[in-house]
Amino acid sequence: MTAIEPVRGGPLRVGIMLTRNFTLSAFALFVDTLRLASDERDHSGRKYVDWDVVSDTAQLIPSSSGVPVAPTARLTDRKTYDYLVVVGGRLNIEQQLNPALMSFLKANGEKGTPVVGLCTGSFVLAEAGLLRGKTACVSWLHREEFEQAFPDISLVSHRLFLEDGKVTTCAGGTAVADLAAWIVKKHVGLPAAKNAMEILQIERYRDGDDIQARLPLNLPAVRDNRVKLALLLMEELAHQKGDVEGIASRVGVSSRQLERLFNQELGYGPSKAIQKIRLEKARLFVEHTEQSVMQIAVAFGYESQTHFSRMFRAHFGLNPSEMRLRSGANGTDTKGED
């Protein structure tokens, strides 16, 4: 294997910062991909990549599964890294990184050290101000939480990972291995990345623009990746008025071709799919928030509460207030519905 040495010389050095209640699988997949790429076969030598779990104390760091991990380097060691990686986890934890670690992350990011957010590590990068003016990639599962917390940051939730300048964010799950292999491929070489993925029994290396493994709410499985991508984009844009032409352009097909593909896969066109997705998303707000029906109608781009309620009833058989009562949600006044 021919190694492509990083600019500093020596192995690629990666500092890993674990948040409180971090996701153990994300950490393990990332580190094991580096480990398997850093030596020939499965010898676990650190010839081409080296890494530390960085902390400001020697205390064990608990994962969300309860399994703790011990730091291997302290901030006082004053080591330098080619990458700083934040492994996120549960979001209902105050102060995911303590002030010393946040200051270290922010200072390194601002001076140009490439930073990576795995899983909900994107939230930490945003809190540190390192995503200002950039686009973040998050899992579909946490899209709404990210939008609410950081409304000024551009967001995608259909890709696996995204590099924007010197900041890379990853949706999490098995995509963490793909991201780690992508870093290895850039700095060590393709043979090292392939070695790691083959030993991990990951059949196909995926790029960042591969599609997250899901479909929007209550829609059937589809075979065509162009339709799948279009559906995910429709879900991302559910709060905006649907634009079939814009969706088609981002998928890389004409509006007419997208219409044909949708009818082949789903039996109806993209305009109807947009409407279905918007209503399914709106239903979640009806059932799980205290926003008024008017607020939800406005949020999802309907011209009036009456129009929204009429479309809602046609789709679900109940108007929003009836749906809210059935679900037991404590909504605000919904007077004026049809």
Rosetta silent file (secondary structure, phi, psi, omega in degrees, C-alpha in Angstrom):
SEQUENCE: MTAIEPVRGGPLRVGIMLTRNFTLSAFALFVDTLRLASDERDHSGRKYVDWDVVSDTAQLIPSSSGVPVAPTARLTDRKTYDYLVVVGGRLNIEQQLNPALMSFLKANGEKGTPVVGLCTGSFVLAEAGLLRGKTACVSWLHREEFEQAFPDISLVSHRLFLEDGKVTTCAGGTAVADLAAWIVKKHVGLPAAKNAMEILQIERYRDGDDIQARLPLNLPAVRDNRVKLALLLMEELAHQKGDVEGIASRVGVSSRQLERLFNQELGYGPSKAIQKIRLEKARLFVEHTEQSVMQIAVAFGYESQTHFSRMFRAHFGLNPSEMRLRSGANGTDTKGED
SCORE:     score description
SCORE:     0.000 S_00000001
   1 L     0.000  128.636  178.909    0.000    0.000    0.000 S_00000001
   2 L   -94.507  119.408 -177.347    1.400    3.390   -0.998 S_00000001
   3 L   -89.238  140.157  172.445    0.648    6.024    1.607 S_00000001
   4 L  -101.888  105.426 -172.461   -0.019    9.657    0.743 S_00000001
   5 L   -70.658  143.735  174.255    1.373   11.479    3.746 S_00000001
   6 L   -63.478  165.484 -173.784   -0.518   14.458    5.204 S_00000001
   7 L   -56.796  -38.866 -177.328    0.988   17.902    4.758 S_00000001
   8 L   -69.186  -18.372 -172.065    2.579   17.936    8.233 S_00000001
   9 L    89.153  156.250 -177.579    4.387   14.662    7.584 S_00000001
  10 L    76.912 -174.734 -178.370    3.962   11.458    9.579 S_00000001
  11 L   -67.570  155.626  172.986    0.615    9.730   10.058 S_00000001
  12 E   -64.542  126.309 -176.835   -2.665   11.593    9.755 S_00000001
  13 E  -106.616  127.128 -175.340   -3.502   12.701   13.298 S_00000001
  14 E  -122.989  124.131  174.365   -7.130   12.770   14.401 S_00000001
  15 E  -100.205  127.545 -176.161   -8.400   14.156   17.708 S_00000001
  16 E  -112.434  127.977 -179.871  -11.785   12.773   18.773 S_00000001
  17 E  -114.548  121.053 -177.122  -14.029   14.612   21.227 S_00000001
  18 E   -99.032  125.648  175.883  -16.863   12.635   22.793 S_00000001
  19 L   -75.774  163.086  174.171  -19.945   14.466   24.005 S_00000001
  20 L   -63.575  131.431 -176.767  -21.731   13.383   27.173 S_00000001
  21 L    61.746   43.408  178.355  -23.951   10.422   26.248 S_00000001
  22 E   -68.491  163.308  179.081  -22.300   10.118   22.840 S_00000001
  23 L   -83.718  114.216 -174.399  -23.382    7.450   20.341 S_00000001
  24 H   -62.995  -40.135 -178.159  -21.099    4.468   20.856 S_00000001
  25 H   -63.973  -37.534  178.904  -21.686    2.976   17.384 S_00000001
  26 H   -64.426  -45.442  177.746  -20.674    6.229   15.677 S_00000001
  27 H   -61.342  -47.702 -175.650  -17.444    6.393   17.679 S_00000001
  28 H   -64.956  -43.358  179.882  -16.651    2.697   17.146 S_00000001
  29 H   -63.887  -41.712 -178.922  -17.327    2.752   13.392 S_00000001
  30 H   -64.802  -49.779 -176.813  -15.235    5.869   12.904 S_00000001
  31 H   -66.675  -41.479 -178.681  -12.257    4.626   14.949 S_00000001
  32 H   -67.655  -32.796  175.045  -12.332    1.108   13.528 S_00000001
  33 H   -64.537  -42.772  175.817  -12.345    2.424    9.971 S_00000001
  34 H   -62.474  -44.178 -178.135   -9.254    4.489   10.829 S_00000001
  35 H   -60.120  -47.090 -176.706   -7.658    1.509   12.578 S_00000001
  36 H   -72.169  -22.445  178.602   -8.183   -0.862    9.666 S_00000001
  37 H   -88.198  -11.821 -171.648   -6.963    1.742    7.193 S_00000001
  38 L   -90.634    1.443  179.639   -3.834    2.582    9.141 S_00000001
  39 L  -156.401  163.147  176.326   -2.019   -0.705    8.479 S_00000001
  40 L   -70.788  148.061  178.080   -1.974   -3.604    6.028 S_00000001
  41 L    53.816 -126.526 -175.486   -4.493   -6.399    6.596 S_00000001
  42 L  -129.266   46.564 -174.639   -5.730   -6.406   10.213 S_00000001
  43 L   -90.411  -10.777  174.235   -2.565   -5.718   12.212 S_00000001
  44 L    62.265   19.513  171.810   -3.884   -2.539   13.904 S_00000001
  45 L   -72.814  159.571 -178.085   -0.603   -0.660   13.623 S_00000001
  46 L  -109.387   56.106 -178.503   -0.826    3.117   13.370 S_00000001
  47 L   -71.153  -43.100 -169.980    1.423    3.602   10.348 S_00000001
  48 L  -110.637  -22.317  179.023   -0.798    5.927    8.331 S_00000001
  49 E  -139.235  139.580  174.177   -3.385    7.233   10.806 S_00000001
  50 E  -133.187  154.908 -174.560   -3.171    7.936   14.536 S_00000001
  51 E  -150.524  155.941  174.728   -5.890    9.159   16.875 S_00000001
  52 E  -132.521  148.605  164.168   -6.626   10.306   20.410 S_00000001
  53 E   -93.949  110.770 -169.707   -9.780   10.583   22.481 S_00000001
  54 E   -95.842  134.710  175.432   -9.254   14.128   23.746 S_00000001
  55 E  -149.619  170.964  176.872  -10.600   15.459   27.047 S_00000001
  56 L   -99.407   -1.836  176.495   -9.704   17.983   29.712 S_00000001
  57 L  -136.522  174.368  177.119   -9.900   15.372   32.477 S_00000001
  58 L   -94.984    4.045 -176.388   -9.057   11.704   32.939 S_00000001
  59 L   -67.721  146.531  174.181  -12.662   10.838   33.777 S_00000001
  60 L   -63.810  144.333 -179.190  -14.507    8.161   31.802 S_00000001
  61 E  -106.182  118.115 -176.447  -16.965    9.568   29.258 S_00000001
  62 E   -77.065  138.307  173.794  -20.373    7.819   29.343 S_00000001
  63 E   -90.595  170.819 -179.897  -22.024    6.818   26.070 S_00000001
  64 L   -67.450  -19.340  177.859  -25.781    6.806   25.531 S_00000001
  65 L   -88.744   -3.575 -179.125  -25.715    3.011   25.936 S_00000001
  66 L    93.608   -9.639  179.226  -24.033    3.298   29.337 S_00000001
  67 L   -83.526  120.184 -177.579  -20.671    1.961   28.127 S_00000001
  68 E   -88.422  158.333  176.801  -17.939    4.483   29.088 S_00000001
  69 E  -128.231  138.618 -179.062  -14.777    5.318   27.154 S_00000001
  70 L   -90.683  137.038  173.359  -11.538    6.579   28.669 S_00000001
  71 L   -62.558  152.240  176.718   -9.717    9.617   27.220 S_00000001
  72 L  -117.203   -6.563  177.685   -6.258    8.944   25.818 S_00000001
  73 E  -147.442  147.812  179.347   -5.016   12.554   25.606 S_00000001
  74 E  -108.089  153.888  176.569   -5.495   15.689   27.687 S_00000001
  75 H   -59.108  -31.965 -179.187   -5.818   19.263   26.481 S_00000001
  76 H   -68.404  -13.386  176.934   -2.757   20.043   28.569 S_00000001
  77 H   -70.902  -18.150  177.158   -0.724   17.742   26.283 S_00000001
  78 L    54.255   41.116  176.103   -1.001   20.514   23.653 S_00000001
  79 L   -77.493  155.967  175.352   -1.025   18.080   20.745 S_00000001
  80 L  -110.793  148.807 -175.160   -1.873   19.263   17.245 S_00000001
  81 L  -131.340  149.379  174.517   -4.290   17.443   14.955 S_00000001
  82 L   -80.092  -26.021  175.984   -5.044   17.292   11.250 S_00000001
  83 E  -142.275  143.383  167.936   -8.734   16.770   12.071 S_00000001
  84 E  -114.830  127.176 -174.220  -10.894   17.351   15.131 S_00000001
  85 E  -119.888  125.930  177.320  -13.953   15.089   15.256 S_00000001
  86 E  -104.015  121.180  177.099  -16.947   15.610   17.553 S_00000001
  87 E   -97.742  112.120 -179.058  -19.060   12.511   18.217 S_00000001
  88 L   -84.839 -179.235 -179.898  -22.558   13.568   19.203 S_00000001
  89 E  -164.280 -130.650 -178.119  -25.293   11.644   20.944 S_00000001
  90 L   -65.633  141.723 -176.897  -28.402   12.405   22.926 S_00000001
  91 L   -92.279  -15.524 -177.922  -29.682   15.958   22.543 S_00000001
  92 L   -88.470   37.209  179.781  -31.506   16.225   25.875 S_00000001
  93 L  -118.586  125.981  177.345  -28.201   16.668   27.672 S_00000001
  94 L   -74.149  141.626  175.826  -27.099   20.055   28.944 S_00000001
  95 L    52.172   71.114 -179.046  -23.589   21.134   28.017 S_00000001
  96 L   -59.715  -38.987  170.178  -22.645   18.269   25.700 S_00000001
  97 L  -118.467  137.189 -179.351  -19.056   19.534   25.744 S_00000001
  98 L   -72.696  167.922 -174.311  -17.792   21.445   28.747 S_00000001
  99 H   -55.632  -37.892 -178.837  -16.417   25.013   28.316 S_00000001
 100 H   -64.537  -44.100  179.558  -12.763   23.933   28.083 S_00000001
 101 H   -68.992  -38.561  178.000  -13.473   21.478   25.269 S_00000001
 102 H   -63.182  -40.907  179.011  -15.760   23.946   23.478 S_00000001
 103 H   -64.451  -41.163  177.831  -13.042   26.595   23.623 S_00000001
 104 H   -62.181  -46.134  179.025  -10.487   24.115   22.258 S_00000001
 105 H   -61.655  -48.502 -177.375  -12.842   23.106   19.429 S_00000001
 106 H   -63.243  -44.685 -178.544  -13.728   26.695   18.551 S_00000001
 107 H   -62.753  -42.924  179.943  -10.130   27.923   18.609 S_00000001
 108 H   -68.422  -41.952  178.232   -8.936   25.104   16.360 S_00000001
 109 H   -62.841  -40.729 -178.351  -11.846   25.491   13.944 S_00000001
 110 H   -70.521  -26.287  179.093  -11.324   29.237   13.679 S_00000001
 111 L   -90.127    1.177  171.333   -7.626   28.852   12.929 S_00000001
 112 L   108.293    3.008  174.916   -8.395   26.436   10.076 S_00000001
 113 L   -67.697  128.039  177.076   -8.146   22.936   11.512 S_00000001
 114 L   -60.128  134.124  179.888  -10.704   20.775    9.665 S_00000001
 115 E  -121.264  149.432 -176.662  -13.548   19.823   12.015 S_00000001
 116 E  -131.923  135.830  174.045  -16.076   17.001   11.690 S_00000001
 117 E  -113.880  116.095  178.207  -19.445   16.507   13.374 S_00000001
 118 E   -98.832  139.173  178.395  -20.686   12.914   13.570 S_00000001
 119 L    58.953 -127.166  179.009  -24.320   12.162   14.337 S_00000001
 120 L   -83.977   13.040  171.866  -25.548   15.115   16.454 S_00000001
 121 H   -59.542  -21.423  176.062  -22.007   16.485   16.599 S_00000001
 122 H   -60.940  -33.894  177.996  -23.338   18.971   14.052 S_00000001
 123 H   -64.182  -39.558  179.887  -25.280   20.633   16.889 S_00000001
 124 H   -67.301  -42.305  178.034  -22.027   21.130   18.817 S_00000001
 125 H   -62.096  -38.908  178.465  -20.281   22.617   15.777 S_00000001
 126 H   -65.573  -43.304  178.286  -23.218   24.988   15.332 S_00000001
 127 H   -60.982  -33.954 -179.827  -23.091   26.026   19.005 S_00000001
 128 L   -78.273   -3.536  179.404  -19.381   26.712   18.594 S_00000001
 129 L    81.216   10.218 -174.421  -20.163   29.038   15.668 S_00000001
 130 L   -85.940   -6.921  177.239  -18.256   26.867   13.202 S_00000001
 131 L  -104.420    7.754  179.969  -21.264   26.344   10.896 S_00000001
 132 L   -62.827  125.384  179.760  -21.975   30.040   10.417 S_00000001
 133 L    77.702    8.441 -178.541  -22.441   30.689    6.693 S_00000001
 134 L  -119.914  173.531  176.846  -22.183   26.972    5.902 S_00000001
 135 E  -108.951  133.223  179.936  -24.548   24.091    5.156 S_00000001
 136 E  -104.651  150.053  173.520  -24.921   21.254    7.650 S_00000001
 137 E  -111.561  122.366  177.834  -25.908   17.651    6.999 S_00000001
 138 L  -130.798  162.934  175.162  -28.041   16.023    9.705 S_00000001
 139 L   -65.242  148.459  173.734  -30.155   12.923    9.974 S_00000001
 140 H   -54.318  -29.641 -176.563  -33.806   13.214    8.964 S_00000001
 141 H   -64.049  -31.266 -174.230  -34.519   12.233   12.585 S_00000001
 142 H  -113.634   12.820 -176.466  -33.074   15.483   13.965 S_00000001
 143 H   -59.118  -50.571 -175.256  -33.856   17.896   11.129 S_00000001
 144 H   -65.695  -36.571  177.667  -36.667   19.767   12.907 S_00000001
 145 H   -64.581  -39.828  179.345  -34.680   20.033   16.152 S_00000001
 146 H   -67.166  -43.557  179.400  -31.735   21.506   14.253 S_00000001
 147 H   -59.554  -40.909 -179.392  -33.975   23.956   12.367 S_00000001
 148 H   -69.265  -38.934 -177.429  -35.512   25.147   15.613 S_00000001
 149 H   -76.607  -35.063 -173.923  -32.167   25.502   17.385 S_00000001
 150 L  -135.506   69.161 -173.882  -30.251   27.075   14.479 S_00000001
 151 L   -64.450  -18.247 -177.332  -32.741   28.641   12.042 S_00000001
 152 L   -91.479   -1.561 -178.861  -30.053   30.667   10.243 S_00000001
 153 L   -99.449  127.537  176.758  -27.932   27.661    9.229 S_00000001
 154 E   -63.287  149.829 -169.366  -28.618   25.993    5.879 S_00000001
 155 E  -145.750  141.455  168.992  -29.464   22.338    6.228 S_00000001
 156 E  -128.740  146.333  177.936  -29.763   19.116    4.210 S_00000001
 157 L  -137.896   29.448  173.725  -31.145   15.807    5.458 S_00000001
 158 L  -113.768  -18.298 -179.193  -31.067   13.660    2.338 S_00000001
 159 E   -88.544  167.350  174.445  -27.263   13.194    2.044 S_00000001
 160 L   -84.381  -44.277  175.402  -24.989   10.940    4.119 S_00000001
 161 E  -155.715  164.163 -174.547  -22.341   13.601    4.790 S_00000001
 162 E  -147.331  128.622  172.592  -21.286   16.987    3.491 S_00000001
 163 E   -99.640  125.058  176.390  -17.997   18.892    3.383 S_00000001
 164 E  -129.418  101.548 -173.022  -18.391   22.666    3.335 S_00000001
 165 L    66.592 -126.443 -179.647  -15.011   24.353    3.441 S_00000001
 166 L  -103.449   21.358  177.581  -13.155   22.903    6.404 S_00000001
 167 E  -121.409  126.563  179.223  -16.308   21.743    8.186 S_00000001
 168 E  -123.167  132.584  178.054  -17.799   18.301    7.534 S_00000001
 169 E  -123.971  149.010 -172.524  -21.045   17.028    9.030 S_00000001
 170 E  -134.349  140.192 -177.825  -22.436   13.514    8.891 S_00000001
 171 L   -67.065  -21.369  179.193  -25.938   12.115    9.404 S_00000001
 172 L   101.791 -163.480 -177.394  -24.586    9.297   11.576 S_00000001
 173 L    61.804 -147.502 -178.689  -25.335    5.581   11.571 S_00000001
 174 L   -69.287  -14.423  177.026  -23.295    3.482    9.146 S_00000001
 175 H   -62.433  -19.538  177.431  -22.545    6.644    7.135 S_00000001
 176 H   -60.932  -40.204  177.897  -19.853    7.318    9.751 S_00000001
 177 H   -65.241  -39.893  178.553  -17.767    4.498    8.244 S_00000001
 178 H   -62.780  -41.434  179.079  -18.230    5.980    4.763 S_00000001
 179 H   -65.624  -44.101  179.000  -17.074    9.377    6.018 S_00000001
 180 H   -61.426  -41.137  178.623  -14.036    7.897    7.769 S_00000001
 181 H   -65.500  -35.534  178.065  -13.143    5.994    4.578 S_00000001
 182 H   -64.209  -41.901  177.090  -13.541    9.218    2.579 S_00000001
 183 H   -63.991  -44.275  178.573  -11.053   10.989    4.891 S_00000001
 184 H   -61.128  -44.402 -179.341   -8.651    8.056    4.568 S_00000001
 185 H   -59.632  -39.497 -179.644   -8.987    8.049    0.789 S_00000001
 186 H   -66.672  -40.038 -168.339   -8.124   11.770    0.663 S_00000001
 187 H  -109.363  -20.780 -179.306   -5.057   11.598    2.905 S_00000001
 188 L  -115.349  -42.937  177.574   -3.756    8.023    2.816 S_00000001
 189 L   137.098  158.757 -179.028   -5.089    6.563   -0.419 S_00000001
 190 H   -60.645  -41.570  179.732   -7.821    4.459   -1.958 S_00000001
 191 H   -57.273  -38.113  179.741   -6.185    1.078   -1.104 S_00000001
 192 H   -66.373  -42.890  179.067   -6.269    1.944    2.605 S_00000001
 193 H   -63.611  -42.714  179.382   -9.940    2.958    2.440 S_00000001
 194 H   -64.750  -39.659  178.593  -10.832   -0.215    0.523 S_00000001
 195 H   -58.047  -45.787 -179.084   -8.926   -2.355    3.018 S_00000001
 196 H   -64.302  -47.435 -176.004  -10.935   -0.942    5.910 S_00000001
 197 H   -66.493  -36.517  179.978  -14.331   -1.280    4.230 S_00000001
 198 H   -68.236  -40.797  178.902  -13.671   -4.844    3.076 S_00000001
 199 H   -67.492  -33.941  176.790  -12.630   -5.995    6.549 S_00000001
 200 L   -75.488   -2.572 -179.087  -15.734   -4.298    7.987 S_00000001
 201 L    62.217   33.865  173.789  -17.791   -6.290    5.447 S_00000001
 202 L   -96.053  111.090 -168.023  -19.194   -3.084    3.968 S_00000001
 203 L   -67.873  -38.938 -174.277  -19.852   -4.077    0.385 S_00000001
 204 L  -129.910  124.134  173.475  -20.094   -0.667   -1.239 S_00000001
 205 L   -71.019  128.475 -178.057  -18.283    2.529   -0.338 S_00000001
 206 L  -107.143  140.216  175.544  -20.807    5.372   -0.402 S_00000001
 207 L   -82.764  168.815 -178.987  -20.078    8.997   -1.226 S_00000001
 208 L   -60.866  -31.701 -177.544  -21.441   11.911    0.752 S_00000001
 209 L   -87.547    7.062  169.245  -24.159   12.622   -1.785 S_00000001
 210 L   -63.723  159.558 -169.767  -25.590    9.104   -1.505 S_00000001
 211 E   -91.035  138.508  174.819  -29.122    9.120   -0.150 S_00000001
 212 L   -59.244  146.221 -170.692  -30.052    8.523    3.494 S_00000001
 213 L   -83.198   72.437  175.405  -31.717    5.142    3.966 S_00000001
 214 L  -164.555  169.525  171.103  -35.332    6.127    4.455 S_00000001
 215 L  -126.012  155.157  178.016  -38.429    7.440    2.727 S_00000001
 216 L   -58.956  172.376 -169.392  -40.739   10.218    3.894 S_00000001
 217 L   -54.773  128.218  170.085  -43.725    9.482    6.074 S_00000001
 218 L    55.832   30.957  176.036  -46.115    6.674    5.123 S_00000001
 219 L  -108.594  146.856 -177.929  -44.917    6.362    1.532 S_00000001
 220 L   -71.127  162.955  177.347  -44.253    3.007   -0.141 S_00000001
 221 L   -65.428  145.129  177.123  -40.787    1.769   -1.064 S_00000001
 222 L  -126.837  151.999 -178.311  -39.475    2.893   -4.446 S_00000001
 223 L   -93.850  -31.105 -174.318  -36.745    1.371   -6.606 S_00000001
 224 L   -82.842  121.107 -178.207  -35.648    4.406   -8.593 S_00000001
 225 H   -64.429  -25.194  177.204  -33.089    6.522   -6.701 S_00000001
 226 H   -67.539  -39.248  176.854  -34.203    9.626   -8.597 S_00000001
 227 H   -68.890  -41.696  178.967  -37.702    9.260   -7.169 S_00000001
 228 H   -60.591  -45.545  178.415  -36.301    8.528   -3.719 S_00000001
 229 H   -62.684  -42.690  179.191  -34.122   11.643   -3.823 S_00000001
 230 H   -60.058  -41.430  179.506  -37.051   13.736   -5.053 S_00000001
 231 H   -64.756  -41.113  178.400  -39.215   12.502   -2.169 S_00000001
 232 H   -66.302  -38.576  176.395  -36.531   13.341    0.386 S_00000001
 233 H   -65.150  -38.886  177.123  -36.104   16.803   -1.107 S_00000001
 234 H   -60.927  -39.200  178.374  -39.862   17.295   -0.953 S_00000001
 235 H   -67.081  -41.271  177.904  -39.761   16.440    2.729 S_00000001
 236 H   -59.644  -35.829 -175.032  -36.907   18.898    3.324 S_00000001
 237 L   -98.807   18.725 -174.555  -38.932   21.617    1.587 S_00000001
 238 L   -60.082  -26.311 -179.635  -42.267   20.708    3.214 S_00000001
 239 L   -83.251   -0.601  179.110  -42.476   24.143    4.858 S_00000001
 240 L  -115.859  160.026  177.830  -42.260   25.827    1.466 S_00000001
 241 L   -66.913  128.827 -175.364  -44.660   25.871   -1.434 S_00000001
 242 L   -61.566  140.459  179.368  -43.874   22.874   -3.627 S_00000001
 243 L  -134.901   97.959 -176.647  -42.071   23.485   -6.908 S_00000001
 244 H   -59.972  -39.964 -178.766  -41.926   20.412   -9.134 S_00000001
 245 H   -62.591  -41.814  178.864  -39.619   22.138  -11.600 S_00000001
 246 H   -66.050  -40.875  177.304  -37.142   23.025   -8.831 S_00000001
 247 H   -62.491  -46.551 -179.008  -37.198   19.480   -7.440 S_00000001
 248 H   -59.066  -41.220 -179.722  -36.671   18.026  -10.929 S_00000001
 249 H   -62.805  -41.711 -179.435  -33.699   20.342  -11.506 S_00000001
 250 H   -70.598  -28.505  177.011  -32.025   19.235   -8.246 S_00000001
 251 H   -78.868  -24.007  179.193  -32.593   15.582   -9.111 S_00000001
 252 L    93.940   25.771  176.925  -31.109   16.164  -12.579 S_00000001
 253 L  -131.723  169.177  175.671  -34.139   15.345  -14.727 S_00000001
 254 L   -80.349  162.120  177.814  -36.788   17.349  -16.567 S_00000001
 255 H   -59.912  -39.242 -179.966  -40.209   18.021  -15.017 S_00000001
 256 H   -65.422  -41.332  179.411  -41.785   15.767  -17.632 S_00000001
 257 H   -67.074  -38.983  178.162  -39.364   12.938  -16.868 S_00000001
 258 H   -63.312  -40.291  176.859  -39.963   13.307  -13.131 S_00000001
 259 H   -58.809  -44.525 -179.178  -43.712   13.109  -13.758 S_00000001
 260 H   -66.189  -42.570 -179.974  -43.222    9.889  -15.707 S_00000001
 261 H   -63.643  -42.046  179.755  -40.952    8.354  -13.068 S_00000001
 262 H   -64.330  -43.093  179.561  -43.393    9.137  -10.256 S_00000001
 263 H   -65.021  -34.305  177.314  -46.322    7.644  -12.132 S_00000001
 264 H   -68.250  -41.402 -174.356  -44.287    4.503  -12.806 S_00000001
 265 H   -85.715  -40.038 -170.576  -43.199    4.120   -9.177 S_00000001
 266 L  -116.265  -16.687 -178.403  -46.143    5.497   -7.189 S_00000001
 267 L    84.566    7.410  174.770  -49.072    5.740   -9.578 S_00000001
 268 L  -152.643  166.737 -172.367  -49.370    9.507   -9.175 S_00000001
 269 L   -85.579  174.290 -178.160  -47.344   12.597  -10.025 S_00000001
 270 H   -65.039  -31.152  179.234  -44.882   14.693   -8.005 S_00000001
 271 H   -62.493  -42.323  178.297  -47.426   17.443   -7.253 S_00000001
 272 H   -67.249  -36.756  178.181  -49.622   14.954   -5.418 S_00000001
 273 H   -62.853  -42.235  177.400  -46.567   13.564   -3.612 S_00000001
 274 H   -58.421  -44.873 -179.227  -45.670   17.065   -2.390 S_00000001
 275 H   -63.473  -42.593  179.034  -49.195   17.510   -1.054 S_00000001
 276 H   -61.848  -45.491 -177.790  -49.134   14.136    0.713 S_00000001
 277 H   -65.771  -42.519  178.779  -45.793   14.849    2.367 S_00000001
 278 H   -60.805  -42.693 -179.004  -46.833   18.327    3.497 S_00000001
 279 H   -69.139  -38.133  178.130  -50.030   16.956    5.040 S_00000001
 280 H   -65.521  -40.578  177.131  -48.213   14.085    6.776 S_00000001
 281 H   -66.092  -41.693  179.619  -45.693   16.529    8.246 S_00000001
 282 H   -63.087  -35.898  179.013  -48.488   18.893    9.263 S_00000001
 283 H   -59.552  -39.125  178.368  -50.283   16.009   10.994 S_00000001
 284 H   -61.372  -37.943  178.308  -47.273   15.548   13.286 S_00000001
 285 H   -69.065  -37.523  177.502  -47.524   19.199   14.299 S_00000001
 286 H   -63.085  -43.264 -173.143  -51.266   18.796   14.929 S_00000001
 287 H   -83.226  -27.358 -169.065  -50.724   15.719   17.097 S_00000001
 288 H  -123.069    5.730  175.624  -47.505   16.619   18.918 S_00000001
 289 L  -129.638  169.749  177.252  -47.367   20.409   19.308 S_00000001
 290 L  -102.538   13.117  176.425  -49.543   23.100   20.819 S_00000001
 291 L   -64.774  145.847  177.911  -49.412   25.334   17.761 S_00000001
 292 L   -70.348  161.692  177.613  -52.792   26.542   16.550 S_00000001
 293 H   -59.871  -37.957  178.243  -54.236   25.215   13.311 S_00000001
 294 H   -62.190  -44.869  179.518  -53.683   28.646   11.787 S_00000001
 295 H   -61.516  -40.928  179.860  -50.006   28.590   12.764 S_00000001
 296 H   -67.958  -41.335  178.712  -49.557   25.128   11.260 S_00000001
 297 H   -59.509  -45.034  179.709  -51.387   26.125    8.070 S_00000001
 298 H   -65.644  -41.683 -177.841  -49.097   29.144    7.643 S_00000001
 299 H   -60.799  -32.455 -177.647  -45.990   27.105    8.463 S_00000001
 300 L  -102.425   17.290  168.490  -46.744   24.660    5.659 S_00000001
 301 L    79.455   19.014  178.350  -47.579   27.281    3.068 S_00000001
 302 L   -83.554  145.376 -173.054  -51.374   27.005    2.886 S_00000001
 303 L   -71.077  -22.375  178.046  -53.196   30.123    1.776 S_00000001
 304 L  -159.932  162.412  176.587  -55.724   29.942    4.629 S_00000001
 305 H   -63.815  -36.856 -179.705  -56.751   27.863    7.615 S_00000001
 306 H   -62.684  -45.836  179.426  -59.947   26.912    5.764 S_00000001
 307 H   -63.210  -43.504  179.057  -58.027   25.596    2.757 S_00000001
 308 H   -60.753  -46.383 -177.831  -55.639   23.676    5.010 S_00000001
 309 H   -64.377  -36.831  179.287  -58.479   22.107    7.022 S_00000001
 310 H   -65.879  -44.484  179.161  -60.303   21.100    3.855 S_00000001
 311 H   -66.479  -38.249 -179.939  -57.214   19.395    2.407 S_00000001
 312 H   -62.038  -47.005  179.962  -56.472   17.794    5.787 S_00000001
 313 H   -63.802  -40.388 -179.707  -59.969   16.288    6.029 S_00000001
 314 H   -62.784  -32.529 -176.790  -59.813   15.006    2.441 S_00000001
 315 H   -85.386  -41.226 -172.956  -56.539   13.210    3.225 S_00000001
 316 H  -107.748  -12.752 -177.640  -57.168   11.894    6.762 S_00000001
 317 L    83.515    0.148  177.392  -60.955   11.842    7.083 S_00000001
 318 L  -137.643  150.163  172.648  -60.793   14.233   10.054 S_00000001
 319 L   -82.875  169.585 -174.438  -60.162   17.942   10.307 S_00000001
 320 H   -56.811  -40.572 -178.590  -57.129   19.086   12.371 S_00000001
 321 H   -67.858  -36.606  176.373  -59.063   19.767   15.593 S_00000001
 322 H   -65.804  -41.022  177.573  -60.721   16.344   15.439 S_00000001
 323 H   -62.766  -40.135 -178.932  -57.328   14.722   14.838 S_00000001
 324 H   -66.378  -41.866  178.261  -55.884   16.620   17.776 S_00000001
 325 H   -63.441  -42.044 -178.879  -58.698   15.530   20.087 S_00000001
 326 H   -64.848  -35.326 -177.993  -58.310   11.907   19.016 S_00000001
 327 H   -82.499  -12.727  179.768  -54.551   11.981   19.645 S_00000001
 328 L    82.561   11.480  178.890  -54.986   13.615   23.064 S_00000001
 329 L   -72.817  148.521  179.033  -52.798   16.628   22.217 S_00000001
 330 L   -96.496   74.710 -177.540  -53.378   19.836   24.146 S_00000001
 331 L   -80.697  169.158  176.268  -53.683   22.211   21.237 S_00000001
 332 L   -84.809  177.558 -174.431  -54.690   25.826   21.250 S_00000001
 333 L   -56.532  131.939 -179.273  -58.036   27.113   20.071 S_00000001
 334 L  -119.821   31.603  179.932  -58.933   25.901   16.572 S_00000001
 335 L   -61.011  148.316  175.668  -62.145   27.841   16.003 S_00000001
 336 L    98.205    0.729  178.363  -63.086   28.617   12.437 S_00000001
 337 L   -74.215  151.306  173.060  -62.290   25.254   10.880 S_00000001
 338 L   -77.464    0.000    0.000  -64.557   23.835    8.235 S_00000001
